[in-house]
Amino acid sequence: MTPHIPGSVEVICGSMFSGKTDELIRRLRRATIARQRVQVFKPAVDVRYAVEKVTSHAGNDFAAIPVEKAADIRPRLDKEAT
């Protein structure tokens, strides 16, 4: 049985160029200001702007961990992140 790991997953959806990444970055910055520890993972194949950042078309960015596949996330989870 897999141990319970507290945390959450939020989905931000919308059409192309609707501000999804900007909304994600806004939420991440608010969580950081609130002294919450967060982790961001992104597909390793997404190298459009930066390898280790999630970047919006508007130029906003936030540090991210590139992963090849979803199974690579669990071993990298920070137990202190919310």
N, C-alpha and C positions, 0 to 999 in steps of 0.2 A: 504494500500500500504506500502511496506517495504521501510524504508529510505535507501538512497544510502550510502554505506560505502566504502570509497576509499580503495584501496589495490589491490593485485593481487594474482593469483594462478599460479604457474609454475609447469610443469610436467617434470620430469626427468625419461626417460624410457630406458630399456635395459635388457639384459638377466641376469640371476643370476651371481653374482660375477663379474659384469662388472664395478663396482665402482659408482653405483647410489647414495648410501648413502654418500660416500666420496665427490662426487660432490655437493650434497645438503649441507653438512657441510661446504665445501669450500665457497659456495655462501653465506651461513649464516654468516660465519666469515667475509667475505668481506663487507657485509652489515653492520655488527656491527662496523667494523673499520671505515666505512664511516658515523658512528654515526646515522644510521637508526635503528629504533626500529622494531624488528621482533618478531614474535611468531611462535612457532612450536608446532603442535599437533600430537599426535601419538595414535594408538589404545591401550586402556588399557590392552588388552589381550597380548600385546607384552612385555613380561618381560624377554626376552632372556638375555640381558646384564644389563639393569637398568630400573627401573620403570619410572623415570622422565628424561630420556635421550634418544636421538636417537644415536645409536652407530653403527659404521661400523665394518665389519669383521677385518679391519686393526687396530681397537682400537680407532679411532677418535670418539669424541662424542660432543653433543651439548644439552643443556637443552631443555626439551620438556614437554608439558602438556598432561598427559594421559586422554583420553576421551572414554567413553563407546560407544557413537554413534555420528554421525555427528551433530545431533541436539544439542549436548552439547557444540559445538564450539561457536556458536553465542553469548550466554550469557557471554562467557569468553573472547570475543574479546576486546583487548586494543585499545581504540580510538586513541592512540598515535602511535601505530605500523603502519609501512608502508607495 
